[in-house]
Amino acid sequence: MIMLIAKNTLMEGKQKEFTELAEKLVLATRKEAGCIAYDLVADQADACVYYFVEKYQDMKALEEHRATAHFQSIVPQFGPLRTKPSEVSVCDVLPFTE
């Protein structure tokens, strides 16, 4: 299982525009076959910081997500709203069991 965490630091006053675009991306992505979870979370300590927290079945599902029309059309629109490029960490979920 793959988890992706993408930190987005926005310019002051761009939160509404960002979250409106992000909502479209989140809702479309949640319908993808390989998507286990996909959320946007707001940092409690900084009103300009948001994280996409994503979980996929495998790397193939993540690659398929990045190739979707909604990803390709929405993600480039985030660029002008941020102070810097998104900081992305792709992680393996450790398979702990009881």
Backbone as a printed PyTorch tensor [residue, N CA C, xyz], in Angstrom:
tensor([[[  0.8400,  -1.1670,   0.0000],
         [  0.0000,   0.0000,   0.0000],
         [  0.8950,   1.2440,   0.0000]],

        [[  0.4560,   2.2640,  -0.7160],
         [  1.2130,   3.5050,  -0.8770],
         [  0.4380,   4.6550,  -0.2420]],

        [[  1.1620,   5.4970,   0.4880],
         [  0.5680,   6.7220,   1.0070],
         [  1.3640,   7.8940,   0.4620]],

        [[  0.6600,   8.9200,   0.0580],
         [  1.2790,  10.1330,  -0.4480],
         [  0.8000,  11.2850,   0.4200]],

        [[  1.7420,  12.1360,   0.8230],
         [  1.4100,  13.3280,   1.5940],
         [  1.9890,  14.5120,   0.8310]],

        [[  1.1210,  15.4410,   0.4410],
         [  1.5600,  16.5880,  -0.3540],
         [  1.2260,  17.8760,   0.3850]],

        [[  2.2700,  18.5840,   0.7980],
         [  2.1080,  19.8480,   1.5210],
         [  1.9940,  20.9890,   0.5240]],

        [[  0.9660,  21.8110,   0.7010],
         [  0.7400,  22.9630,  -0.1540],
         [  0.7300,  24.2180,   0.7060]],

        [[  1.6650,  25.1220,   0.4390],
         [  1.7380,  26.3810,   1.1650],
         [  1.2090,  27.4720,   0.2440]],

        [[  0.0950,  28.0730,   0.6600],
         [ -0.6120,  29.0210,  -0.1980],
         [ -0.2210,  30.4600,   0.0770]],

        [[ -0.4470,  31.2850,  -0.9400],
         [ -0.3260,  32.7250,  -0.7540],
         [ -1.5110,  33.1730,   0.0980]],

        [[ -1.2890,  34.1750,   0.9030],
         [ -2.3430,  34.7170,   1.7620],
         [ -3.5570,  35.0990,   0.9060]],

        [[ -4.7280,  34.7000,   1.3520],
         [ -5.9660,  35.0540,   0.6650],
         [ -6.3740,  34.0980,  -0.4490]],

        [[ -5.6170,  33.0490,  -0.7020],
         [ -5.9250,  32.1150,  -1.7890],
         [ -6.6020,  30.8310,  -1.3000]],

        [[ -6.9340,  30.7590,  -0.0080],
         [ -7.4930,  29.5350,   0.5630],
         [ -8.8150,  29.1210,  -0.0960]],

        [[ -9.7180,  30.0610,  -0.2790],
         [-11.0310,  29.7250,  -0.8440],
         [-10.8860,  29.1750,  -2.2580]],

        [[-10.0990,  29.8320,  -3.0790],
         [ -9.8820,  29.3850,  -4.4600],
         [ -9.2460,  27.9940,  -4.4800]],

        [[ -8.2620,  27.7960,  -3.6060],
         [ -7.5850,  26.5050,  -3.5280],
         [ -8.5460,  25.3980,  -3.0990]],

        [[ -9.2970,  25.6330,  -2.0410],
         [-10.1790,  24.5730,  -1.5360],
         [-11.3320,  24.2660,  -2.4990]],

        [[-11.7810,  25.2330,  -3.2440],
         [-12.8190,  24.9650,  -4.2510],
         [-12.2900,  24.0450,  -5.3530]],

        [[-11.0840,  24.3000,  -5.8100],
         [-10.4630,  23.4180,  -6.8030],
         [-10.1790,  22.0470,  -6.1970]],

        [[ -9.6460,  22.0470,  -4.9820],
         [ -9.2820,  20.7960,  -4.3100],
         [-10.5050,  19.9050,  -4.1000]],

        [[-11.6380,  20.5030,  -3.7910],
         [-12.8450,  19.6980,  -3.5800],
         [-13.1820,  18.8870,  -4.8300]],

        [[-13.0620,  19.4920,  -5.9850],
         [-13.3210,  18.7820,  -7.2410],
         [-12.3510,  17.6150,  -7.4150]],

        [[-11.0760,  17.8570,  -7.1070],
         [-10.0570,  16.8190,  -7.2270],
         [-10.3150,  15.6900,  -6.2370]],

        [[-10.6070,  16.0260,  -5.0010],
         [-10.8570,  15.0160,  -3.9680],
         [-12.0430,  14.1390,  -4.3430]],

        [[-13.1540,  14.7560,  -4.7040],
         [-14.3580,  13.9780,  -5.0090],
         [-14.1710,  13.0730,  -6.2230]],

        [[-13.4800,  13.5460,  -7.2400],
         [-13.2290,  12.7180,  -8.4250],
         [-12.2560,  11.5890,  -8.1050]],

        [[-11.2210,  11.8900,  -7.3300],
         [-10.2000,  10.8830,  -7.0210],
         [-10.7580,   9.7610,  -6.1690]],

        [[-11.6280,  10.0770,  -5.2560],
         [-12.2120,   9.0490,  -4.3900],
         [-12.9660,   7.9800,  -5.1770]],

        [[-13.3400,   8.2710,  -6.3990],
         [-14.0590,   7.3120,  -7.2490],
         [-13.1210,   6.3910,  -8.0160]],

        [[-11.8130,   6.6600,  -7.9790],
         [-10.8510,   5.8400,  -8.7160],
         [-10.7430,   4.4500,  -8.0880]],

        [[-10.6140,   3.4470,  -8.9280],
         [-10.5860,   2.0540,  -8.4760],
         [ -9.4680,   1.7730,  -7.4700]],

        [[ -8.2870,   2.2960,  -7.6660],
         [ -7.1580,   1.9920,  -6.7880],
         [ -7.0000,   2.9040,  -5.5930]],

        [[ -7.9120,   3.8730,  -5.4420],
         [ -7.8350,   4.8280,  -4.3450],
         [ -8.5050,   4.2500,  -3.1060]],

        [[ -7.7650,   4.2030,  -2.0040],
         [ -8.3080,   3.7250,  -0.7360],
         [ -8.8370,   4.9020,   0.0830]],

        [[ -8.1030,   6.0130,   0.0880],
         [ -8.5140,   7.2170,   0.8110],
         [ -7.8670,   8.4270,   0.1530]],

        [[ -8.5650,   9.5510,   0.2020],
         [ -8.0380,  10.7830,  -0.3920],
         [ -8.6960,  11.9480,   0.3280]],

        [[ -7.8970,  12.6910,   1.0760],
         [ -8.4270,  13.7970,   1.8660],
         [ -7.5550,  15.0260,   1.7250]],

        [[ -8.1670,  16.1800,   1.9460],
         [ -7.4400,  17.4280,   2.0860],
         [ -7.6010,  17.8430,   3.5360]],

        [[ -6.4860,  18.1360,   4.1950],
         [ -6.5400,  18.5560,   5.5890],
         [ -5.8730,  19.9170,   5.7340]],

        [[ -6.4270,  20.7080,   6.6680],
         [ -5.9110,  22.0510,   6.9180],
         [ -5.0400,  22.0360,   8.1670]],

        [[ -3.8750,  22.6560,   8.0720],
         [ -2.9630,  22.7510,   9.2040],
         [ -3.5760,  23.6860,  10.2570]],

        [[ -3.6760,  23.2310,  11.4960],
         [ -4.2540,  24.0520,  12.5580],
         [ -3.3400,  25.1960,  12.9760]],

        [[ -2.0480,  25.0640,  12.7180],
         [ -1.0920,  26.0820,  13.1380],
         [ -0.8290,  27.1540,  12.0820]],

        [[ -1.2220,  26.8960,  10.8290],
         [ -0.9350,  27.8390,   9.7470],
         [ -2.0780,  27.7930,   8.7350]],

        [[ -2.8490,  28.8630,   8.6510],
         [ -4.0280,  28.9160,   7.7870],
         [ -3.6930,  28.8470,   6.2990]],

        [[ -2.4240,  28.9650,   5.9470],
         [ -2.0160,  28.9090,   4.5400],
         [ -1.4590,  27.5460,   4.1420]],

        [[ -1.5060,  26.5610,   5.0360],
         [ -0.9270,  25.2530,   4.7370],
         [ -2.0200,  24.1800,   4.7120]],

        [[ -2.0250,  23.4260,   3.6240],
         [ -2.9570,  22.3120,   3.4330],
         [ -2.1580,  21.0970,   2.9880]],

        [[ -2.6470,  19.9270,   3.3670],
         [ -2.0120,  18.6720,   2.9790],
         [ -3.0230,  17.7840,   2.2600]],

        [[ -2.6300,  17.2300,   1.1350],
         [ -3.3760,  16.1250,   0.5500],
         [ -2.8070,  14.8630,   1.1890]],

        [[ -3.6810,  14.0330,   1.7480],
         [ -3.2780,  12.7700,   2.3530],
         [ -3.9710,  11.6820,   1.5490]],

        [[ -3.1750,  10.8950,   0.8430],
         [ -3.6980,   9.9710,  -0.1540],
         [ -3.2150,   8.5550,   0.1320]],

        [[ -4.0880,   7.5830,  -0.0890],
         [ -3.6900,   6.1900,   0.0970],
         [ -4.1950,   5.3890,  -1.1010]],

        [[ -3.2610,   4.6240,  -1.6940],
         [ -3.5550,   3.8310,  -2.8860],
         [ -3.1940,   2.3670,  -2.6570]],

        [[ -3.8220,   1.5080,  -3.4290],
         [ -3.5390,   0.0740,  -3.3300],
         [ -2.0730,  -0.2280,  -3.6270]],

        [[ -1.5340,   0.4600,  -4.6340],
         [ -0.1570,   0.2130,  -5.0460],
         [  0.3330,   1.3790,  -5.9050]],

        [[  1.5820,   1.3070,  -6.3190],
         [  2.1770,   2.3820,  -7.1240],
         [  1.4670,   2.5290,  -8.4630]],

        [[  0.9970,   1.4380,  -9.0090],
         [  0.2620,   1.5060, -10.2810],
         [ -0.9810,   2.3850, -10.1320]],

        [[ -1.6890,   2.2440,  -9.0210],
         [ -2.8880,   3.0550,  -8.7910],
         [ -2.5290,   4.5330,  -8.6670]],

        [[ -1.4070,   4.8350,  -8.0150],
         [ -0.9540,   6.2250,  -7.9160],
         [ -0.6100,   6.7730,  -9.2930]],

        [[  0.0830,   5.9890, -10.0930],
         [  0.4340,   6.4330, -11.4450],
         [ -0.8220,   6.6500, -12.2930]],

        [[ -1.8030,   5.7680, -12.1480],
         [ -3.0620,   5.9340, -12.8770],
         [ -3.7810,   7.2080, -12.4330]],

        [[ -3.7210,   7.5000, -11.1330],
         [ -4.3210,   8.7390, -10.6180],
         [ -3.6820,   9.9570, -11.2790]],

        [[ -2.3670,   9.9590, -11.3410],
         [ -1.6550,  11.1040, -11.9240],
         [ -1.9440,  11.2830, -13.4110]],

        [[ -2.4280,  10.2400, -14.0570],
         [ -2.7390,  10.3030, -15.4870],
         [ -4.1950,  10.6760, -15.7710]],

        [[ -5.0260,  10.7860, -14.7460],
         [ -6.4430,  11.0720, -14.9680],
         [ -6.6550,  12.4890, -15.4870]],

        [[ -7.7730,  12.6800, -16.1520],
         [ -8.1170,  14.0030, -16.6830],
         [ -8.2910,  15.0110, -15.5480]],

        [[ -8.9190,  14.5870, -14.4430],
         [ -9.1290,  15.5450, -13.3490],
         [ -7.8040,  15.9760, -12.7140]],

        [[ -6.8710,  15.0610, -12.5400],
         [ -5.5540,  15.4280, -12.0060],
         [ -4.8420,  16.3680, -12.9740]],

        [[ -4.8050,  15.9870, -14.2510],
         [ -4.0980,  16.7660, -15.2690],
         [ -4.6760,  18.1650, -15.4480]],

        [[ -5.9780,  18.3290, -15.2360],
         [ -6.5850,  19.6460, -15.4360],
         [ -6.5920,  20.5070, -14.1700]],

        [[ -6.7340,  19.8960, -13.0070],
         [ -6.8610,  20.6790, -11.7680],
         [ -5.5130,  21.0070, -11.1400]],

        [[ -4.6210,  20.0490, -11.0420],
         [ -3.3560,  20.2640, -10.3200],
         [ -2.5540,  21.4550, -10.8710]],

        [[ -2.4500,  21.6520, -12.1850],
         [ -1.7040,  22.8210, -12.6660],
         [ -2.3040,  24.1570, -12.1990]],

        [[ -3.5870,  24.1670, -11.8930],
         [ -4.2280,  25.3990, -11.4240],
         [ -3.8170,  25.7720,  -9.9980]],

        [[ -3.2490,  24.8210,  -9.2540],
         [ -2.7830,  25.1090,  -7.9080],
         [ -1.5170,  25.9690,  -7.9130]],

        [[ -0.6980,  25.8310,  -8.9370],
         [  0.5970,  26.5120,  -8.9820],
         [  0.5510,  27.9970,  -8.6540]],

        [[ -0.2970,  28.7700,  -9.3160],
         [ -0.3340,  30.2110,  -9.0470],
         [ -0.8710,  30.5770,  -7.6570]],

        [[ -1.4370,  29.6160,  -6.9560],
         [ -2.0080,  29.8820,  -5.6340],
         [ -1.0080,  29.6190,  -4.5050]],

        [[  0.0850,  28.9230,  -4.8370],
         [  1.0640,  28.5250,  -3.8300],
         [  2.2640,  29.4660,  -3.8040]],

        [[  2.9430,  29.4900,  -2.6570],
         [  4.1650,  30.2890,  -2.5350],
         [  5.3730,  29.5420,  -3.0690]],

        [[  5.2480,  28.2050,  -3.1770],
         [  6.3260,  27.3500,  -3.6700],
         [  5.6990,  26.0580,  -4.1650]],

        [[  6.4450,  25.2420,  -4.8890],
         [  5.8780,  23.9740,  -5.3520],
         [  5.4420,  23.0880,  -4.1840]],

        [[  4.4980,  22.2360,  -4.4550],
         [  4.0270,  21.2720,  -3.4640],
         [  5.1920,  20.3970,  -3.0080]],

        [[  5.2470,  20.0980,  -1.7120],
         [  6.2670,  19.2140,  -1.1530],
         [  5.6320,  17.8330,  -0.9980]],

        [[  6.0760,  16.8710,  -1.8100],
         [  5.4290,  15.5620,  -1.8910],
         [  6.3170,  14.4720,  -1.2960]],

        [[  5.7320,  13.6760,  -0.4140],
         [  6.4000,  12.4850,   0.1330],
         [  5.5680,  11.2710,  -0.2530]],

        [[  6.1930,  10.3040,  -0.9170],
         [  5.5380,   9.0380,  -1.2580],
         [  6.1000,   7.9970,  -0.3010]],

        [[  5.2050,   7.3150,   0.4050],
         [  5.6070,   6.4160,   1.4840],
         [  5.0000,   5.0250,   1.2980]],

        [[  5.7080,   4.0140,   1.8010],
         [  5.1560,   2.6720,   1.8850],
         [  4.4760,   2.5380,   3.2400]],

        [[  3.2630,   2.0040,   3.2450],
         [  2.5490,   1.7500,   4.4860],
         [  3.0570,   0.4200,   5.0450]],

        [[  3.5030,   0.4290,   6.2730],
         [  4.0300,  -0.7880,   6.8840],
         [  2.8870,  -1.7470,   7.2180]],

        [[  3.0550,  -3.0010,   6.8730],
         [  1.9500,  -3.9740,   6.9980],
         [  1.8500,  -4.6000,   8.3950]],

        [[  1.6130,  -3.8090,   9.4120],
         [  1.4530,  -4.3410,  10.7550],
         [  0.1240,  -5.0750,  10.8680]],

        [[  0.1320,  -6.2010,  11.5190],
         [ -1.1060,  -6.9630,  11.7630],
         [ -1.1120,  -7.4250,  13.2020]],

        [[ -2.2810,  -7.7450,  13.6910],
         [ -2.4010,  -8.2410,  15.0750],
         [ -2.3040,  -9.7310,  15.1010]]])
